[in-house]
Amino acid sequence: MYLLLSGEGATDIGVCNAALSYCDADMFSAGPMALVVDKLVEKTLGYDFSHIDTERVTYVSESYLAEHKSKPLKKSMTLPGKKRSTETKYYYENARALAIKAKSLSDEKEDHVVAVLFRDSDGTASAGRGDWDKKRESMLRGFEAENFHFGIPMIPKPKSEAWLLCATKDNPYQHCSLLENESGNDRVENSLKSQLSDSLKGDASLANLIALVQTDMINISRISMPSFDAFVEKLSEIVTLVK
């Protein structure tokens, strides 16, 4: 099994070195969410095997997927009489482009490729892109449109800071579903970003977040909230299918 990851930047899935939009593991700097993926894959496999450490990972950026956007299909994937909204189109096209890359990579590696598409669901980066349910469904439809069966939507609600804050807040891992009602906008008072920083005594640096996930100080097995649970369930389903 091989992993294909796509995210929004260094603080979530990670980035390619040298400002590349596409890279294999040797040029990939993994972020906290990539480590979450890696650890959950290990847990599902049932044995220690880091796809990041063994360099069985390829990363493609948001800009890469935009540049390699597929041509519209002749047959619409929307329901009769309904037009796909701008947000639906964005997530749908991202998923289609990632699926096409995954199938090409699978031929190259001669192995199953599991693709994880990370996008925050709220905040300034994705303002106006609709509801969480619609976003997730858009991704699933995009994977389906390319007849790709190993695609996983990774969509925090409202953003990845909420998942991490579940583990670092007072009374960690308790009532974390309430965090999904918070604004994803970093500019609001008491934003999730500022709450995460406060919970870590001011050190919500990328290096510290990576270390906390790597060392299991953030125990991802104890995080439970609807958006995270949906991601874990889909990942477990697909990894179990291909392992």
N, C-alpha and C positions, 0 to 999 in steps of 0.2 A: 504494500500500500504506500501511496505517495500523497503528499498534501500540496494543494494549490490554494494560496491565501490571497485575499484582496481586502484592503482597508482604506482608511482615510488619512493616516499619517503615523508619525512616530509614537504618539501617546496611546494608540490603540493596537493595531496589528503590527505596525513597525514600518520600516522604510528600507529601500535599497541604498547602499552606499553610493557615493559619487553622483547623487541626484538622478539615478537611473529610474525608469518607470517600470522596469521588468528585470528580475534577477533570480538566480538560483541561490542556494543557501550560503555559499561562500561570500556573497556580497550583500546578504540580508541581515539587517539589525532588527532582531525580534523585539516587539513591544509587549506590554502586559497581556493584551488579548491573544496574541499568538501563543504565549506561554499557557494561557488558560486552555486554548484549543489543544495544545500538545499534552497537557496533563490529563485532560478529559479523554483524549484518545488512548493514552496509556491505561487509564482506569478501565475503559471499555475493553481494551485488549486483554487486561488481566495480568499484565507483566510489564516490567520496566523496559521501555523502548521509546526514547525521545526521537521523534522525527526531526526536530531541530538540531539536536546534537549529532545525529547521524547524517545530517545534510540531505534529508529526503523532503525538502520543502522548496517550492518556488513561489515567488511573490510577484503580483501585478498590482499596479497602483490604480487609483480611480481614473487618472488621466489616461492610462494605458487602455482601459476598457472603453473610455469615450472615443479614443482614436481608432479603436478596432470594433466600433459599433457595427452590428450586423444589419444587413438590408431588411426592410420590413417583410414579414411573411405574407404570402398572398391571402392565406386564411387567417382571419383575426382570431386572437385568443380571448377576446372580450365576449361578454354575454350579448345576445342579439339586442339591438336597440340601444346599447350603451356605448359611449365613447370612453376610451381610456384617458384618464386625467393625466396631467403633466407628471405628477409624482409616480403614478402607476407606470407610466412609460419609462421614467428614469430607472426605477428598480428592475423592471422587466427587461430593459435593454442591457443593464449591467449584468444581470443573471445570464442572459443569452450569450453575451460576449465572453463571460467567464466559463460558461459551459463549453463553448467552442474551443477555447484555449485548453480546457481540461481534457477534452477528447483528443486533441492534438498531442498534448503532453503524455497522455496515456499510451498512445502509439509509440512515442519516442522512448518512454521509459519501459515499455512492455510490462505495464503494471496498472492496477486500478488506481485512479486518481480521485481523491476526495477533495471537493472544492468548497471552501468556506468564504462566504461573501459577507463581510462586516460593513455595516452602515449604522451610524447613530440615527435615532428616529425623531429627534427634536433638537432645537437650538439653531443658532444662526447658520450653521453649515447646511442644514436641511430644511430651512424655513419654507413653508408652503408645500411640503411634499406629502401631506395627508396623514392618515391615521396609521397606527402601528399594524393593525390587522391587515389593512390594505397593502401596506408595504411588504409584509411577509408573504402574503398571497401573490403579490406581483413577482417577487423573486421565484417562488415555487413555479409559477406559470412560465417564467422565463426559462428556467431549467427544463421544464417539461416541453417547451416549444422546440428545444434542440435535442429532445429525446435523451436527456442526460439525467441519470438516476442517482447520482452521488453528490448532489448539491445541497449545501446547508446554509440557510439564512442565519446570520448572527446579528440580531438587531436589538441592542439594549433599549429599554424604555425608561427614561427618555434618552439616556446616553450612558457610556461605559462607566462613568464616575459613580452612577447609582449602584452598579454591580459591586464595585470595589468598596463603596461606602457601607454596603450591607455588612461587610466583614470588619470594618474599622471603626464604626460609630459606637457610641455608648450602647450597651446591650446588643453586642454584635450578633448577627444572624437572626435577630428577632423582628418580626413584623416588617420585613423588608419590602413587602408589596406596596407599602405606603410610599416608598421612595419613587415609585413609578408615577405618582401624581405630582411630583415636583416639576418645575420648569427646567427645560434643558438649556435655557439661555444663560450664559456665563455672566451677563451684565445685570441680572436681577439681584436684588438684595438676598443674601444668604443662599447663593446659588449652590448647586451640587458640587461644583468645583471648589468653592470656598469651604463648604462643609467637609469635603474630603481632606482638604489641607488642614483645617482645624483639628480633625480627628487624628491627624498624624503629626500634631504639634508643629505645623507649618512646613513640614517636609513632604510635599506631594510631588517631589521631583520625579522625573521619568526613571532615573536610576533607582530611587527608593521603591517605587511601585514595582519595578521589575524584580528587585530583590525580595520584596514581600511575597510576591507570587512564587518565585523560584524556591524560596525556603519554606513555603506553606504557612507563613505567618498569616497570609490570606488563604484560608482553607476553602478552596472552591467547592469541595464536596459538601460544605455546610450552607452554601448560598442557595436560597430558594426564594424566587419571585417569578411571576408569570412569564416575563420575557426571557429570563435566564433558563427557566425550566423548559420552555418551548425549544430553545436552542439545544440544551443538553439532551432532550428526548430525541430530537432529529439526529443529532450527532451519534448518539448511542445506536439508533436504528440503522444508520448507514454504515458505521464502522463495524457493527456486528454482521452486517450483510456481506462486507468485502473481506473481513479478516480471515 
